[in-house]
Amino acid sequence: MSVINFLGDAWCVRMDEGDPHEDALRIADALGRLTRERFPESTIVIGYDTRPLSLAIAREMGEVIASYGIAARVSDAHCPACVLTEEVRADREAVAGVMLTAGNKPADYFGIRICSADGSAATTEDTNLIESYIVPELPVGRGEAKTVDLMTPYLERVFSLVEGNRIAESAPIVVCDPMYGAQTSYACRAFSALGARVIEIHGDGAEDFAGVHPEAAEPWIDDCEQAVVDNGAAYGIAIDGAGERIALVDERGNYVSPHKTLALLMDYLVNCRNRSGRMIAPIFVSSIVRRQAERLGLSLTVTPVGYAWMREEMAIGDTLCAGDAVGGIGIPEIGLDRDALGAAVMLMDAIARDGRPLSAMASELDETLGHMEYGRRELSLGAGEAQMLRVALPGINPPSIAGLKVEGVSHPSHCLRLALPEGAWVLVAPSPAGPTALLAAEAPTRAMRDELLAAAAELARSPLSRGDE
């Protein structure tokens, strides 16, 4: 018997660690009993990604939950996480959603994410409660779970985002890389329906994902970059395993950073779609996004680390869009969660309307907003180091770092952010629970950025040292 421990809203294991199938049924059993006690005659919606066991396990989990008198609705096909959460949010009878996905982890991982009645990620308190209901024995009861079509209405909403036929008129060659993930088949279908000439890679249903790590970032999008060059494509679009994050590749095979991608979308929404509202981004977002918001006359709401904070802000309303700074974009018109396909369709329309190569559009951002080199990394710490950093961080006020004079110090959301000359900055954000810290830095040159990241790592490990003098 495996010990099941959620981390926030998610539980994830390697397929060779214990028996994920049995563990998933034990989780379903706990969720069914808990729901029967607290919300009888309610509904739980289940979705799943493209991993080999996901479909069979999803259906059996639905049957276990249904055995407790709960209406279990299981997607009739694989779907991205945002589709499940929006379905739960729209269904007044739904009290929870279960998404079978290991996100952007390789094919040999299996995972489950739980969402609450409003579609938001389950809290640690929620999943702790579920854990307390998990028993060693496998459930024997089975009920009848209903299959439902979640993807058709979602795709209709996505198609409604684009007005006119500009994409069809330009008929671009587009490389579509769903990375064997939850948007496999759907992204290619959507791009083709809009009039693009699509070349799909990593969409052939390989159970082992052909060794691809489905994360929409370098180096995992190297195949997409090469395919763009080899096929003379106008651009490439890669979407991560959960269908949440997007990576753009220009016609030269160059990766367009998530910050520039977000800045392009912001300009499109304001100047092409006449939209307005707040821009929402995390504390470690690039100065490119901050400057774009100022240029477009948008207010910028900065949140702590974690998309849950951004989603909460989006739910308040008056939001243009939200970006998690690593390729995830939320568009209120279709939902509150990160939706890579929705963002991709809008970006395709933006490129078609502009008429220039994507590389020229990205280069213009450097001219308009200033060139910046951005970097972020997760630093592993010892348990003692992590605790020391959390305790000491509020009092840290260094005069300089990496040889640069500190022009401003702030401690937002239990982090440390130092403002530096030439628009450079560095951030240290310790994890609230685990022995890690997020480091982020931005500077006009790559060398300066790397020096800042190295200095930030040193500061995180020795927060009581005096640092630069």
Disulfide bonds with the S-S distance in Angstrom:
none
